[in-house]
Amino acid sequence: MSSVKTGESFDKHKTEAELLMEYHGLTLPAFYSSPESEFDAATNGVALIDRSWIGRIEITGADRLDLLHRLSTNDLLKSKPGDVVGSVITTEKGRLIDYVTLLVGETSILVLTSPGNEERLSHWIEKYCIMDDVKIASVTSSTALISLLGPKVGDVAAPVLEANLRPNKFQKVLSAFGGATVAWEQRSGLNFVDILVDVRHSTRLWDYISSKGDRSEIVKVGVMAYEAFRISQGIPQTGGEISESYNPYEAGLIGAVSFTKGCYIGQEVIARLDTYHKVQRQVVGLVIAESTPGESGGLVMFNSLEIGVVTSMSPTPIRGKTAALAIVRNGTVKPDDVVTLKFGEQKTEATVCEIPIQL
């Protein structure tokens, strides 16, 4: 099963971009105009980005909802066809397998996974699918996932896509770019409108939305600005905050955990962490006001003590500031504290801040 797509829409973006860079195993636009202007669109307006690096799994069969309910932290049995539900998949020890977005349909559930996590998540689901009537199929290579994001996306996306959009709902639409599934996910104050379309129509869809840019304030965004946006908003990602090293509390995902549903894999551990206040670490924002000597994986030092690790770092500064995320021991630092980041023999200073990070 492949978890990476190299569809035609990516090739189209390469001709439009000012610079290319590697991102999740793909060569993608680093930026179209400038990282700062694109970051501003994502944080203050509406940004357009091809997020086809995200894995896409379709699950069918009579037991699909029940199985996913038993494996994930949110109460899926309360969901109805057309709902968009965010949930977390954890190990028996309450550690993170993935954060997923579920599009609950009449006959299937579409699962959007973190980048590069499609195959692992599919195997994890199959591990617990013993007598269940469930079929799992990848649709990553046959589809594209193009997203509109930003605080104004609710007002802009509906007329552009000719859809009656509602938060945390999805629908099928037919328009100038052919049939598509349009889902509006709203969580922690963030808004993503994801358009899932047949890969054969992806360039047509991209051109269609791009053509509305001048009238609708839609700005094409590359991965430099997207990463700065993701990190500044505290959105966790595989290889960083989403890892079996951390639990949902530590990665800032506790909002996707239900404490009233029945059992799920890892439920006992997460419940004990909540009941007995045993969470030992937390994710914090960092702002670095100089060029950085490293990437994620650096140590966070405070008063000469190692207190955590850098889990994500923006590939580009915004207005002279580089955003990063770190998971540190509880009670060791507070906002405005200055910590030292150690990357091998190199060091730099960073200021602790609350999430979302202001740049």
C-alpha positions as CSV (number, residue, x, y, z in Angstrom):
1,M,0.0,0.0,0.0
2,S,1.4,3.4,-1.0
3,S,1.0,6.3,1.3
4,V,2.5,8.9,-1.0
5,K,1.0,10.4,-4.1
6,T,2.9,12.1,-7.0
7,G,-0.2,13.3,-8.9
8,E,-0.4,15.7,-11.8
9,S,-1.5,18.6,-9.7
10,F,1.9,18.6,-8.0
11,D,3.6,18.9,-11.4
12,K,1.3,21.9,-12.1
13,H,2.4,23.6,-8.9
14,K,6.0,23.2,-9.8
15,T,5.6,25.5,-12.8
16,E,3.9,28.1,-10.7
17,A,6.2,28.2,-7.7
18,E,9.1,30.5,-7.1
19,L,11.0,27.8,-5.3
20,L,10.7,24.1,-4.7
21,M,11.6,22.0,-1.6
22,E,11.3,18.5,-0.2
23,Y,8.3,17.9,2.1
24,H,7.1,14.5,3.3
25,G,9.1,12.7,0.5
26,L,7.8,15.0,-2.2
27,T,9.2,17.9,-4.2
28,L,6.6,20.7,-3.6
29,P,6.3,24.5,-3.9
30,A,8.2,26.2,-1.1
31,F,6.4,29.4,-1.9
32,Y,4.6,31.2,-4.8
33,S,5.0,34.8,-3.8
34,S,6.7,35.1,-0.4
35,P,6.4,32.9,2.8
36,E,5.4,36.0,4.9
37,S,2.5,37.0,2.6
38,E,1.3,33.4,2.4
39,F,1.5,33.0,6.1
40,D,-0.6,36.1,6.6
41,A,-3.2,34.6,4.2
42,A,-3.4,31.5,6.3
43,T,-3.6,33.3,9.6
44,N,-5.8,36.3,8.6
45,G,-7.6,35.4,5.3
46,V,-7.9,32.4,3.1
47,A,-5.1,30.2,1.8
48,L,-5.2,27.6,-0.9
49,I,-2.8,24.6,-0.7
50,D,-2.6,21.1,-2.2
51,R,-2.4,18.8,0.9
52,S,-2.4,15.5,-1.1
53,W,0.5,14.3,1.1
54,I,-2.2,13.4,3.7
55,G,-3.1,9.8,3.6
56,R,-6.7,8.7,2.6
57,I,-8.3,5.4,3.6
58,E,-11.8,4.3,2.8
59,I,-13.4,1.8,5.2
60,T,-16.5,-0.1,4.3
61,G,-18.5,-3.0,5.8
62,A,-21.3,-3.3,8.3
63,D,-19.0,-3.1,11.3
64,R,-16.9,-0.1,10.2
65,L,-18.3,2.4,12.7
66,D,-18.3,0.1,15.6
67,L,-14.7,-1.0,15.0
68,L,-13.4,2.6,14.7
69,H,-15.3,3.5,17.8
70,R,-13.5,0.8,19.7
71,L,-10.1,2.0,18.5
72,S,-10.4,5.7,18.8
73,T,-10.8,8.3,21.6
74,N,-13.9,10.1,20.3
75,D,-17.5,8.8,20.6
76,L,-18.2,7.8,17.0
77,L,-21.5,6.0,17.8
78,K,-23.1,9.5,18.2
79,S,-22.0,10.5,14.7
80,K,-24.4,10.6,11.8
81,P,-23.9,10.4,8.0
82,G,-22.4,13.7,6.8
83,D,-20.4,14.3,10.1
84,V,-16.7,15.3,10.2
85,V,-15.2,13.9,13.4
86,G,-11.6,14.4,14.7
87,S,-10.3,11.5,16.8
88,V,-7.1,10.0,18.1
89,I,-5.8,6.5,17.7
90,T,-3.7,5.3,20.7
91,T,-1.7,2.2,21.7
92,E,-2.6,0.1,24.7
93,K,-0.3,2.4,26.7
94,G,-2.2,5.5,25.6
95,R,0.6,6.6,23.3
96,L,-0.1,8.2,19.9
97,I,-0.6,6.2,16.7
98,D,-2.3,9.1,14.9
99,Y,-4.8,12.0,14.8
100,V,-7.4,11.3,12.2
101,T,-10.2,13.2,10.5
102,L,-13.2,10.9,9.8
103,L,-15.8,11.6,7.2
104,V,-18.8,9.4,8.2
105,G,-20.9,8.5,5.2
106,E,-23.9,6.3,4.6
107,T,-21.9,3.3,3.4
108,S,-18.3,4.1,4.2
109,I,-16.0,6.2,6.4
110,L,-13.2,8.2,4.8
111,V,-10.2,8.4,7.1
112,L,-7.7,11.3,6.6
113,T,-4.4,10.4,8.2
114,S,-1.3,12.3,9.1
115,P,1.4,12.5,6.4
116,G,3.2,9.2,5.9
117,N,1.0,7.4,8.4
118,E,-1.6,5.7,6.1
119,E,0.1,2.3,5.9
120,R,0.8,2.1,9.6
121,L,-2.7,3.1,10.5
122,S,-4.2,0.6,8.1
123,H,-2.1,-2.2,9.6
124,W,-3.2,-1.1,13.1
125,I,-6.9,-1.2,12.2
126,E,-6.4,-4.6,10.5
127,K,-4.7,-5.9,13.7
128,Y,-8.0,-5.5,15.6
129,C,-10.3,-6.6,12.7
130,I,-10.8,-10.2,13.5
131,M,-14.4,-11.2,12.9
132,D,-15.6,-7.8,11.9
133,D,-17.2,-7.1,8.5
134,V,-14.8,-4.4,7.5
135,K,-12.8,-3.7,4.3
136,I,-9.9,-1.2,4.2
137,A,-8.8,0.4,0.9
138,S,-6.3,3.2,0.1
139,V,-7.6,6.0,-2.1
140,T,-4.6,8.1,-1.8
141,S,-3.2,7.5,-5.3
142,S,-6.5,7.8,-7.0
143,T,-7.5,11.2,-5.4
144,A,-6.1,14.6,-4.6
145,L,-6.8,16.6,-1.5
146,I,-6.9,20.4,-2.0
147,S,-7.6,22.6,1.0
148,L,-8.8,26.1,1.8
149,L,-7.8,27.3,5.2
150,G,-7.9,30.4,7.4
151,P,-10.4,32.4,9.5
152,K,-12.4,33.7,6.5
153,V,-12.7,30.3,4.8
154,G,-16.4,29.8,5.9
155,D,-17.5,33.0,4.0
156,V,-15.3,32.4,0.9
157,A,-15.4,28.7,0.3
158,A,-19.2,28.3,0.0
159,P,-19.7,30.6,-3.0
160,V,-16.5,29.5,-4.7
161,L,-17.4,25.8,-4.4
162,E,-21.1,26.3,-4.9
163,A,-21.8,24.4,-1.7
164,N,-23.9,24.9,1.4
165,L,-21.0,24.4,3.9
166,R,-21.5,23.8,7.6
167,P,-18.8,23.3,10.3
168,N,-17.8,19.7,10.9
169,K,-20.0,18.5,8.0
170,F,-19.2,17.2,4.5
171,Q,-21.2,16.8,1.3
172,K,-20.9,15.7,-2.3
173,V,-20.9,18.5,-4.9
174,L,-21.0,18.7,-8.6
175,S,-19.5,21.8,-10.3
176,A,-17.2,23.1,-12.9
177,F,-14.4,20.8,-11.7
178,G,-16.6,17.6,-11.7
179,G,-17.7,15.7,-8.6
180,A,-16.0,16.2,-5.3
181,T,-16.3,15.6,-1.6
182,V,-16.1,18.9,0.4
183,A,-15.5,18.7,4.2
184,W,-15.3,21.6,6.6
185,E,-13.3,20.6,9.7
186,Q,-13.4,23.1,12.6
187,R,-11.2,22.5,15.7
188,S,-9.5,24.6,18.3
189,G,-10.5,27.8,16.4
190,L,-9.0,26.5,13.1
191,N,-10.9,26.0,9.9
192,F,-10.0,23.6,7.1
193,V,-12.2,23.1,4.0
194,D,-10.8,20.0,2.3
195,I,-11.9,19.1,-1.2
196,L,-11.3,15.5,-2.2
197,V,-11.4,15.0,-6.0
198,D,-10.4,12.4,-8.5
199,V,-6.7,12.9,-9.3
200,R,-7.6,13.2,-13.0
201,H,-9.5,16.4,-12.2
202,S,-7.0,17.8,-9.6
203,T,-5.4,20.4,-12.0
204,R,-8.7,21.5,-13.2
205,L,-9.9,22.0,-9.6
206,W,-6.7,23.9,-8.7
207,D,-7.1,26.2,-11.7
208,Y,-10.8,26.7,-11.0
209,I,-10.2,27.9,-7.4
210,S,-7.0,29.8,-8.3
211,S,-9.1,31.8,-10.9
212,K,-11.3,33.0,-8.1
213,G,-8.4,34.4,-6.1
214,D,-8.6,38.1,-7.1
215,R,-12.2,38.3,-6.2
216,S,-12.2,36.1,-3.2
217,E,-8.9,36.9,-1.5
218,I,-7.7,33.4,-2.0
219,V,-3.9,33.1,-1.8
220,K,-1.9,30.1,-3.0
221,V,0.4,28.9,-0.2
222,G,3.6,26.8,-0.3
223,V,4.9,24.4,2.3
224,M,7.2,27.0,4.0
225,A,4.2,29.2,5.0
226,Y,2.1,26.1,5.7
227,E,4.7,24.7,8.1
228,A,5.0,28.1,9.9
229,F,1.3,28.2,10.1
230,R,1.0,24.6,11.4
231,I,3.6,25.1,14.1
232,S,2.3,28.5,15.2
233,Q,-1.1,27.0,15.7
234,G,0.2,24.0,17.5
235,I,-1.1,21.5,15.0
236,P,0.8,18.2,15.7
237,Q,2.3,16.1,13.0
238,T,3.9,12.7,12.6
239,G,7.6,12.5,13.2
240,G,7.2,15.3,15.8
241,E,4.4,15.6,18.3
242,I,2.5,12.5,16.9
243,S,4.7,9.7,18.1
244,E,4.5,6.7,20.5
245,S,6.7,8.8,22.7
246,Y,3.7,11.0,23.7
247,N,0.1,10.8,24.7
248,P,-2.8,13.0,23.7
249,Y,-2.3,15.4,26.6
250,E,1.3,16.0,25.8
251,A,0.6,16.6,22.1
252,G,-2.2,19.0,22.7
253,L,-4.9,16.7,21.4
254,I,-7.0,16.2,24.5
255,G,-9.9,18.1,22.8
256,A,-10.4,15.0,20.6
257,V,-10.8,12.7,23.6
258,S,-14.2,11.7,25.0
259,F,-14.2,10.9,28.7
260,T,-17.9,9.7,28.6
261,K,-17.7,7.0,25.9
262,G,-17.0,3.3,26.6
263,C,-13.7,1.5,26.4
264,Y,-11.2,2.0,23.6
265,I,-7.6,0.9,23.1
266,G,-5.6,3.0,25.6
267,Q,-8.6,4.3,27.5
268,E,-7.6,3.0,30.9
269,V,-4.2,4.8,30.7
270,I,-5.6,8.1,29.5
271,A,-8.4,8.0,32.1
272,R,-5.8,7.4,34.9
273,L,-3.7,10.3,33.6
274,D,-6.8,12.5,33.9
275,T,-8.1,11.2,37.2
276,Y,-4.8,11.2,39.1
277,H,-3.3,14.3,37.4
278,K,-0.3,12.2,36.2
279,V,0.4,14.1,32.9
280,Q,4.1,14.9,33.1
281,R,4.8,16.9,29.9
282,Q,3.2,19.5,27.8
283,V,3.6,21.1,24.4
284,V,4.8,24.7,24.4
285,G,5.6,27.3,21.7
286,L,9.0,28.7,21.1
287,V,10.1,31.8,19.2
288,I,13.7,32.1,18.0
289,A,14.9,35.5,17.0
290,E,18.0,34.4,15.1
291,S,19.0,31.9,12.5
292,T,18.6,28.4,13.8
293,P,21.4,25.9,13.8
294,G,19.2,22.8,13.6
295,E,15.8,21.3,13.1
296,S,13.5,19.2,15.3
297,G,15.2,16.9,17.7
298,G,17.2,19.5,19.6
299,L,17.3,19.5,23.4
300,V,15.6,22.2,25.4
301,M,17.7,23.4,28.3
302,F,16.7,25.6,31.2
303,N,18.9,26.6,34.1
304,S,21.5,24.1,32.7
305,L,18.9,21.2,33.0
306,E,17.5,19.3,30.1
307,I,13.7,19.7,30.3
308,G,12.5,18.5,26.9
309,V,12.9,18.2,23.1
310,V,12.1,20.4,20.1
311,T,9.5,18.4,18.1
312,S,8.9,20.8,15.2
313,M,10.6,23.9,13.8
314,S,9.5,26.2,10.9
315,P,11.7,26.0,7.8
316,T,11.6,29.7,7.4
317,P,11.4,32.8,9.7
318,I,8.3,35.1,9.5
319,R,9.2,38.7,10.1
320,G,12.5,37.7,11.6
321,K,11.1,35.1,14.0
322,T,11.2,31.3,13.7
323,A,8.4,29.3,15.4
324,A,9.0,25.9,17.0
325,L,7.1,23.5,19.2
326,A,8.7,21.6,22.1
327,I,7.4,19.0,24.5
328,V,8.8,19.8,28.0
329,R,8.3,18.6,31.6
330,N,5.4,20.3,33.3
331,G,6.2,23.1,35.7
332,T,9.7,23.8,34.4
333,V,9.0,26.9,32.3
334,K,6.4,29.5,31.7
335,P,5.7,32.1,29.0
336,D,8.5,34.6,28.5
337,D,11.2,32.3,30.0
338,V,14.3,32.1,27.8
339,V,15.6,28.6,27.2
340,T,18.6,27.2,25.3
341,L,18.2,24.9,22.4
342,K,21.0,22.5,21.9
343,F,21.6,20.9,18.5
344,G,24.7,18.8,18.9
345,E,27.5,21.2,19.7
346,Q,25.5,24.2,18.6
347,K,23.2,26.3,20.7
348,T,20.7,29.1,20.3
349,E,18.2,30.9,22.6
350,A,14.5,30.8,22.3
351,T,11.6,32.4,24.2
352,V,8.8,30.2,25.6
353,C,5.3,31.4,24.5
354,E,1.7,30.3,24.5
355,I,0.1,28.6,21.5
356,P,-1.0,30.0,19.1
357,I,2.4,31.6,18.6
358,Q,2.3,35.2,17.6
359,L,4.8,36.0,14.8
